[in-house]
Amino acid sequence: CLRAGVVSLFPSRSRGRSPGWLWRIMPPPLLWLLLPCLLGGFPGGLAGEEEYRRKIYVEFNSTYNGTTVNVLHIRSVGQKDTIHFVWSTLGAPTMLLVHTNIKESTLYVNWTRLVSTQPMDAIRIEPSTSVQHSTAVMFTRIFEYTDPNNTADFAHTNSSNFFPAYDLSGFVWDHGDKNFNAKTRTIVFRGSNYSDPNHFQNGSIVFQVTAFDSTDRDGIAPHLLHNANCSKLEFRIERVQPRGNFSRFGLELVTLEKKGGCKTMESVRTIDDEYTPTIFEMAQMI
């Protein structure tokens, strides 16, 4: 099952002020995703969640035979299972998630096949019989549209308000090893669009991935709650010049599931006065 969706980024504009001025002083558009919390939880961390921990092992390879692959493997080992997160910017940024029911499952990469025009079966988990669940998320395009009425209603925006979408498979990505921190289990993938130098002259987009081994909250706002079953993706647009006076942005996500395994997206509004006094709208795929 192939399913696509678009999530909006914020902040992007405010009434009564010059958008260009705001772009310089406001934080860049941000999006936070928790995976696999977003894609459906796994066993562990439910009973006695605060005490539940996983052992995290991180491997990273930025290039193969001169090709930038930026393959990040996070192996999150629990008491009786393993969650594998595999990220890459080879093509559009993509995450493969595999859950196994043993602690000893191993990732194998056929590098020659991975960088070829036929990468089928280039990545596998052994033993294959241990795989309980697998899914993939691909971040394919960034949409930009004008929103003069400040509605942030992507689905009902007139098509004439949209600029040509940015295709992330055509971006050029920095070698991730320059922004890889093994101690904090964080890596930054930074991409540039050289086909549009006018708007990306000093700008870039950022995918920042962090793995967690226990239950806690982020130290910075909005202090998202995570547990040992999660990794976090923070998406940012930095110093990219908007093409309109009232621009908003949306990030397209495509999920891939086995036949009959389609997920649905739900929107939940929550209030978290203790940590961040505001109302959040959480989109979750279950």
Legacy VTK file of the C-alpha trace (Angstrom):
# vtk DataFile Version 3.0
C-alpha trace
ASCII
DATASET POLYDATA
POINTS 286 float
0.000 0.000 0.000
1.354 3.414 -0.989
-0.031 6.394 0.878
0.869 10.073 0.501
0.116 13.009 2.738
1.246 16.581 3.322
1.985 18.183 6.687
2.224 21.935 7.125
5.264 23.705 8.507
5.338 26.665 10.876
5.863 29.538 11.507
5.562 30.991 8.044
3.874 34.360 8.172
2.031 36.851 10.341
-0.512 39.526 9.512
0.411 43.160 9.326
4.182 42.794 8.840
6.500 42.354 5.942
7.056 38.635 5.270
10.650 39.337 4.234
11.348 41.043 7.546
9.752 38.221 9.468
11.853 35.674 7.573
15.019 37.203 8.969
14.055 37.366 12.618
11.615 34.497 13.119
12.721 30.876 13.591
12.711 28.828 10.383
9.669 26.688 9.509
9.805 23.600 11.689
8.305 20.142 11.742
8.842 17.472 14.395
8.085 13.793 13.825
8.434 10.966 16.301
9.086 7.565 14.710
7.840 4.861 15.165
5.479 6.553 17.622
3.969 8.206 14.543
3.733 4.905 12.693
2.418 2.671 15.455
4.075 1.597 18.693
6.038 -1.533 19.387
6.146 -3.712 22.493
8.177 -2.399 25.380
7.902 0.770 27.365
4.210 0.386 28.139
4.316 -1.001 31.649
6.826 0.875 33.780
7.552 3.096 30.805
9.797 5.531 32.674
12.204 2.715 33.587
12.211 1.021 30.198
15.447 1.467 28.274
16.983 0.229 25.049
20.595 -0.083 24.017
21.356 2.117 21.011
23.999 1.277 18.402
24.699 3.719 15.570
26.526 3.092 12.289
27.041 5.626 9.530
28.497 5.593 6.024
28.547 8.828 4.019
29.945 7.677 0.652
30.506 4.597 -1.484
32.815 4.735 -4.515
32.421 8.508 -4.691
28.604 8.447 -4.423
27.029 10.268 -1.474
24.739 7.735 0.185
24.493 9.048 3.772
23.257 5.716 5.158
22.530 5.873 8.876
21.655 2.689 10.764
20.214 2.972 14.266
19.862 -0.394 16.005
17.660 -0.076 19.081
17.886 -3.276 21.129
15.277 -4.077 23.767
14.892 -6.952 26.191
13.556 -9.351 23.556
13.419 -7.386 20.298
15.189 -4.919 18.015
14.036 -1.862 16.087
16.128 -0.976 13.035
15.956 2.584 11.670
17.747 3.008 8.326
18.007 6.534 6.889
19.500 7.635 3.584
19.568 10.671 1.282
20.310 8.555 -1.778
17.500 9.952 -3.931
14.726 11.491 -1.837
15.331 11.275 1.944
13.960 7.945 3.100
13.596 5.994 6.325
13.191 2.214 6.503
11.881 0.858 9.788
12.043 -2.837 10.678
10.967 -4.460 13.938
12.261 -7.942 14.809
11.418 -10.263 17.680
15.030 -11.106 18.583
17.960 -9.073 19.898
20.499 -10.458 17.409
18.947 -9.396 14.086
21.486 -7.874 11.685
21.380 -5.376 8.822
23.148 -6.281 5.558
23.812 -3.767 2.769
24.867 -4.651 -0.771
26.568 -1.345 -1.561
27.154 -2.078 -5.226
23.481 -2.824 -5.757
22.346 0.090 -3.579
24.001 2.723 -5.790
23.014 0.982 -9.033
19.927 1.693 -11.137
18.345 -1.524 -9.792
18.677 -1.387 -5.990
16.101 -4.112 -5.311
17.072 -6.201 -2.234
20.142 -4.062 -1.564
19.137 -3.829 2.107
17.932 -6.771 4.155
17.559 -7.917 7.752
18.678 -11.367 8.831
17.268 -13.682 9.923
14.302 -12.697 7.780
12.003 -14.907 9.867
12.498 -12.560 12.831
10.878 -9.597 11.054
7.537 -8.727 12.643
6.840 -5.439 10.930
8.431 -3.225 8.309
7.530 0.073 6.713
9.178 2.910 4.829
8.656 6.656 4.793
9.894 8.807 1.919
10.002 12.603 2.029
9.384 13.484 -1.592
8.472 17.133 -2.149
8.206 20.542 -0.491
5.180 22.580 -1.484
5.062 26.362 -1.313
1.856 28.331 -1.726
0.564 31.830 -1.018
-1.873 32.150 1.877
-3.026 35.809 1.954
-6.010 35.003 4.218
-3.847 33.197 6.788
-5.988 30.036 6.796
-3.218 27.416 6.549
-5.716 25.195 4.723
-3.509 23.255 2.321
-6.205 20.891 1.060
-8.585 23.665 -0.020
-6.036 26.115 -1.423
-6.623 27.054 -5.049
-4.128 25.440 -7.407
-3.222 28.862 -8.818
-1.744 29.778 -5.414
0.909 27.056 -5.633
4.447 27.517 -6.865
6.240 24.592 -8.561
7.081 22.023 -5.889
10.652 21.316 -4.838
11.535 17.699 -5.696
13.806 16.459 -2.901
15.244 13.669 -5.061
17.025 16.367 -7.061
18.693 18.035 -4.076
22.417 17.785 -3.380
23.209 16.568 0.145
26.228 17.304 2.304
28.238 14.396 3.641
26.478 13.624 6.903
29.677 12.686 8.702
30.388 16.410 9.067
27.293 16.680 11.292
27.277 13.281 12.994
27.438 13.197 16.796
27.735 9.637 18.092
27.514 10.766 21.731
24.111 12.424 21.352
23.041 9.937 18.637
22.166 12.834 16.327
22.902 13.431 12.667
22.072 16.351 10.385
21.358 15.861 6.673
21.595 19.210 4.866
20.369 19.579 1.279
20.656 22.362 -1.284
18.786 23.013 -4.513
21.361 24.205 -7.044
18.733 24.325 -9.780
17.191 27.370 -8.035
20.133 29.547 -6.929
17.964 32.651 -6.566
16.010 31.254 -3.614
18.622 28.795 -2.306
21.675 31.045 -2.654
22.352 30.918 1.095
19.569 28.554 2.049
19.146 24.844 2.652
16.778 22.275 4.113
17.691 20.156 7.104
16.640 16.708 8.320
17.966 16.185 11.852
17.579 12.652 13.235
17.944 11.723 16.920
17.669 8.304 18.565
16.500 7.771 22.160
17.186 5.030 24.691
14.640 5.980 27.385
11.594 8.070 28.235
12.201 11.810 28.547
11.361 15.211 27.094
13.328 17.420 24.765
15.269 20.141 26.503
14.013 22.780 24.061
10.469 23.867 23.234
8.007 22.350 22.570
9.527 19.722 24.925
8.151 16.723 23.044
7.710 13.548 25.048
9.478 10.480 23.688
10.221 6.967 24.853
12.750 4.244 24.066
10.723 3.100 21.055
11.076 6.446 19.281
13.496 8.311 17.126
12.893 11.957 16.283
13.048 13.791 12.987
13.300 17.568 13.033
12.776 19.188 9.629
13.841 22.799 9.034
13.922 25.243 6.142
16.828 27.611 6.726
17.381 30.930 4.930
15.477 29.869 1.797
13.899 32.920 0.178
10.096 32.617 -0.197
8.693 33.018 -3.682
5.565 34.825 -2.484
4.539 37.585 -0.076
2.468 35.246 2.095
4.204 31.909 1.637
3.450 28.752 3.542
5.150 25.411 3.124
4.130 21.763 3.230
6.238 18.599 3.318
4.982 15.568 1.384
5.375 12.156 3.033
4.869 8.854 1.240
4.526 5.677 3.299
4.933 2.150 1.975
3.245 -0.857 3.584
2.668 -4.467 2.718
-0.581 -5.334 0.955
-3.517 -4.896 3.293
-1.451 -2.877 5.747
-2.602 0.659 4.909
-2.460 3.095 7.786
-4.838 5.942 8.463
-3.958 9.451 9.608
-5.724 10.941 12.615
-5.550 14.470 13.973
-5.557 14.919 17.744
-5.547 18.226 19.602
-3.760 18.226 22.937
-3.016 20.779 25.647
0.288 20.569 27.516
0.265 23.453 29.998
2.980 22.025 32.220
5.748 21.980 29.610
4.576 24.217 26.748
1.443 26.306 27.392
-0.281 26.042 24.062
-2.575 23.813 22.004
-0.914 21.281 19.736
-2.452 19.489 16.798
-0.822 16.077 16.534
-1.131 14.069 13.309
-0.585 10.381 13.892
-0.574 7.392 11.557
-1.980 4.195 13.008
LINES 1 287
286 0 1 2 3 4 5 6 7 8 9 10 11 12 13 14 15 16 17 18 19 20 21 22 23 24 25 26 27 28 29 30 31 32 33 34 35 36 37 38 39 40 41 42 43 44 45 46 47 48 49 50 51 52 53 54 55 56 57 58 59 60 61 62 63 64 65 66 67 68 69 70 71 72 73 74 75 76 77 78 79 80 81 82 83 84 85 86 87 88 89 90 91 92 93 94 95 96 97 98 99 100 101 102 103 104 105 106 107 108 109 110 111 112 113 114 115 116 117 118 119 120 121 122 123 124 125 126 127 128 129 130 131 132 133 134 135 136 137 138 139 140 141 142 143 144 145 146 147 148 149 150 151 152 153 154 155 156 157 158 159 160 161 162 163 164 165 166 167 168 169 170 171 172 173 174 175 176 177 178 179 180 181 182 183 184 185 186 187 188 189 190 191 192 193 194 195 196 197 198 199 200 201 202 203 204 205 206 207 208 209 210 211 212 213 214 215 216 217 218 219 220 221 222 223 224 225 226 227 228 229 230 231 232 233 234 235 236 237 238 239 240 241 242 243 244 245 246 247 248 249 250 251 252 253 254 255 256 257 258 259 260 261 262 263 264 265 266 267 268 269 270 271 272 273 274 275 276 277 278 279 280 281 282 283 284 285
